[in-house]
């Protein structure tokens, strides 16, 4: 549980910094960033596997690139659920999801060295 909370805090810091850098993404305050990270963790745990299963033919046909579309959709769904988190369109959600995944993997690899990536 402690590791999960630390990962949520790391994700919220990364999301907050990315929202500050990117023009099309806005997070109102740090509490909202924590909410964004929590909802994102829930969506990744429950909704994303279902979407991956339902879109398996498209994912196989595009050699996995359709997973980027699913990630952007999860970000847009997160923005729909969390007030104070705004994403202006699909392309901003796609860029935000790619950068957030990159920064999360970078920080998690250094913060939790003994743990295998999910």
N, C-alpha and C positions, 0 to 999 in steps of 0.2 A: 504494500500500500504506500509505503514511504517513497519507493522508486517511482510509482505512478504519479504521485503528487509532484515530485521533482521534475518529471518529464512534462507534466502539464505546465508547471511554472516556466520551464525552459521554452516550451512551445509558445507560451503567452508572451514572453520577452521577444522571441523571434518574430512573432506576428505583429507585435507593437512596433518594433523597429522597421519591419517591412512596410507596414502601413504608413509610417512616417516618411519612408523613402519613395514609395510608389504613389503616383498621382491618383490613380483610379480606385484606391483602397483607403478606407477611413475607419479608424477605431477611436471612439470617443475618449476613453481613459483606460488606465491599466486594469481596473476591475472588469471592464468590458473585454479586455484582452484575455483575462483569465476565463471568463465565460465563453469566449470564442474557442479557447483551447479545450475546455471541458466538453462543449457541444461537438466540437470536431472529433474528439476522442470517442464520444458516443456514436456519432455518425459513422466513423471509420470502423467501429466494432460491430454495429448492427446493420446499417443500411448498405455500406460499401460491398460486403461479401454477397449480398443479394443482387446488387446491381452487376457485379462481376459475373455472377452465375447466369443472370438473364441475358447479358450481352456477350456471352462467351463466343458465339460465332463471329461477331464483329471484332472482338479482341483478337481472335485467331487470324482472321482475314487481314487485319492491319498489323500483324506481328507484335501485338501488345500496345501499340500506340493509342488505341482507344481508351486505355486506362488513364491517359492524361485527360481525356474528356470526362471520364467518371470523376476524377479528382477535382476538376473545375466545377462540375455539377455539385459535388459535396461542399465545396467552398460557397457556391451560390445558395445552397440549401442552408448552410450555417448562417449566412448573412440574412436569410429570410427569418430564421428563428431568433437571432440575437439582435435586440435593439441596440443601436449605437455602433453597429458594424455594417458598413456599407461598401459594396463592390459594384463598380460601374461597368457591368457587362461581362460577357463570356471571356474575352481576351485578357482582361485584367484579372479575372479569377484564375485563368490558366497560368498566367505569369506568376501570380501570387502563390498558387499551389506548387509550381515547380521550384520557386525560390524557397518557399517554406520547407519543402521536403529536403532540399539541398542543405539548408542551414540547420535543420533539425538533425539530419544524419551526421553532419560535421560536428555539432556540439555534443550530441549523444555519444558519438564514438570516443570523444575525449573525456566526457564527464562520467561515463559508465564503461570503462575499458574492458571489464571482465564479462560483460553481458553480450550475448549474441544478438544481432539485429533481427527485428521482427519481419 
